[in-house]
C-alpha cells in the first residue's frame, strides 16, 4: 500500500487506514479485523476514548500487542464522563488532557501514542491551554504528534495559526466536500495533513449497499441518482466503494482516508481501493461536476 507522510511530521501511514469505531465490542471479532487490516498493509488505526466508553481502545490495545512497532496509533481526547451524570461533558483543559492520556495509554497497553487528537473543539475553548497540554505530552514522550478532529473552520484556523498540529481529521467525501472551500487549501499551505474520515458517507457511497435515506444536502432521490452516475463513471474499472475512497485521497492535502468496517467483507472492499489506479484530473473534475460543492454554514 502506498504510504504518505502526515503533514510535516515523521508519521508515515498507509493511504487507507482503519476507523475503529465500527468494530463492535466483541473481542475475537474486533481483534481479527484489526489483524487482517495490518496483514494487508494498513498501519493507521484510529480510535478514541469516547468509543464504547473506552472499550474500543482496550480492543485496539489487545490487537496490537506484539505488533506495536507496525502501527501508527491515533486516539482522541476531550470528552469527559462525570460520575453520576449521563452522557459526556466537553473538557479541553490542560489538567483533563494530562489526566486522560494516562487512561488511554493504560487501555491501549502502550507507553506512547503516535497521534493524539482533540476530539472536537469550539472557538470559546482555552485554546492556548489545550496546546500547552499537547506540547508537554510531546516533550515527555507520551505522544509523538498531536492534531485535532474538527468540523469547525474557525477552530481549525486557530490551531493552524497557533499550534504545532500535524493533522486535522475532517469529514470528506463526494457528498461532503466542505473542506475543499477554504480548510484544505489553508492546511496544505501550512504543511498540516488531512485525515479524511467518512469517505463512504456512512455507507451512502458503498458498493452493494443501497442507502435508505439521504445525507446532508442530498435527498434520497438525489443520492440515488448520483450513485447511478458515479457507477457509470467507474466503467467496471473500480467499484463504487473504491471510487469514493480514491476521491477522498485525490485532494493533495489528504494524507490518508480512514473508512470504518464492521465486517471482513467491508474491510476487504475498503482496502481494495489501494490496488486500483488513482483518479485522473479529468475524473476528479467529472465527479465534482456531478456532486455539490457543499459549503460550511456555521462556525466560519
C-alpha positions, -999 to +999 in steps of 0.1 A: +000+000+000+012+035-008+025+054+022+021+091+028+036+115+054+011+132+077+018+168+071+054+178+081+055+151+108+076+120+109+045+098+108+043+076+076+009+059+071-007+037+046-031+058+025-060+038+037-063+034+075-089+018+097-115+038+116-120+015+146-153+029+159-174+004+139-156-027+151-181-035+178-174-047+214-168-085+208-131-091+213-125-120+189-142-103+160-126-069+166-091-083+170-094-104+139-105-075+118-075-054+130-051-082+124-065-087+089-061-050+082-025-050+094-016-080+073-030-062+042-008-031+046-029-009+069-009+007+097-030+037+108-056+027+134-079+055+146-098+051+179-110+074+207-115+072+245-152+081+237-159+050+217-179+024+237-168+041+269-131+031+264-138-004+253-127+004+218-093+015+230-090-017+250-097-039+220-072-020+198-047-025+226-053-062+226-050-064+188-017-045+186+000-065+214+032-078+199+026-057+168+031-022+182+060-013+160+039-019+129+012+006+139+006+043+138-018+046+167-042+075+168-067+082+195-087+112+208-094+132+240-117+160+252-150+142+261-152+136+298-176+113+317-186+127+351-196+102+377-233+104+385-241+123+352-254+109+320-235+114+288-203+132+282-190+167+291-166+187+269-134+194+287-103+206+267-085+218+298-048+211+303-055+192+336-080+169+320-059+161+289-028+153+311-050+130+332-070+114+303-039+104+284-028+081+312-060+062+310-058+059+272-022+046+275-034+021+300-063+009+279-041+007+247-014-012+265+014+011+253+037+038+266+032+063+238+005+074+213+016+083+178-011+108+171-032+123+199-062+143+187-085+168+203-119+153+197-138+184+187-132+220+198-150+253+200-138+288+195-146+295+232-122+269+244-090+278+263-070+270+231-036+281+244-040+259+275-050+229+253-020+234+231+002+236+262-010+202+273-003+186+239+032+202+237+040+190+272+030+154+264+051+156+232+082+168+252+076+140+278+074+113+250+038+103+258+028+113+223+047+117+191+024+142+174-009+159+180-038+171+159-075+180+160-106+162+148-128+191+139-155+202+115-153+239+125-133+262+102-129+289+128-114+264+152-092+248+126-078+282+116-069+290+152-049+257+157-033+261+123-020+296+133-012+289+170-001+253+174+022+226+160-006+203+150+004+176+125-031+169+113-067+177+111-092+149+109-121+161+088-151+145+071-145+144+034-164+125+007-180+130-027-212+142-009-193+162+018-169+185+000-170+214+025-132+211+033-124+220-003-137+255+000-111+270+025-099+245+050-079+222+028-060+249+010-051+265+043-038+232+058-018+224+027-002+258+028+007+253+065+021+218+059-007+202+080-020+168+069-057+160+064-070+126+076-103+121+057-130+104+078-163+092+063-151+087+027-181+064+022-205+089+040-218+063+064-224+037+037-242+061+013-214+056-012-206+020-005-209-006-033-235-034-029-255-013-004-285+008-013-290+038+010-323+041+028-321+078+035-304+109+022-274+127+036-270+164+044-276+184+012-289+154-006-324+139-006-326+102-011-336+106-048-307+129-054-283+105-037-296+075-057-292+095-090-257+105-080-248+069-073-260+058-107-239+084-124-208+075-104-213+038-112-214+047-149-181+066-144-164+036-129-169+017-162-161-015-144-126-005-135-134+004-099-163-004-076-183+025-062-165+020-028-131+022-045-141+053-065-154+070-033-122+063-013-100+073-042-119+106-045-112+114-008-075+106-015-073+127-046-070+160-028-033+169-023-039+180+013-051+145+022-026+121+037-050+092+045-086+081+044-100+061+073-131+043+064-147+022+091-156-015+089-178-038+109-172-069+089-144-086+070-162-081+037-164-043+043-127-042+053-116-060+022-137-038-001-122-007+015-086-019+014-090-029-023-091+008-031-054+008-026-050-016-056-069+005-082-055+034-102-056+069-087-082+092-102-071+113-131-077+150-131-105+145-157-122+120-134-119+143-104-134+172-124-162+149-136-171+139-101-171+175-090-194+183-118-219+156-107-218+164-070-225+195-049-197+219-038-210+219-002-202+250+019-198+254+056-228+272+070-217+275+107-185+283+126-169+301+096 
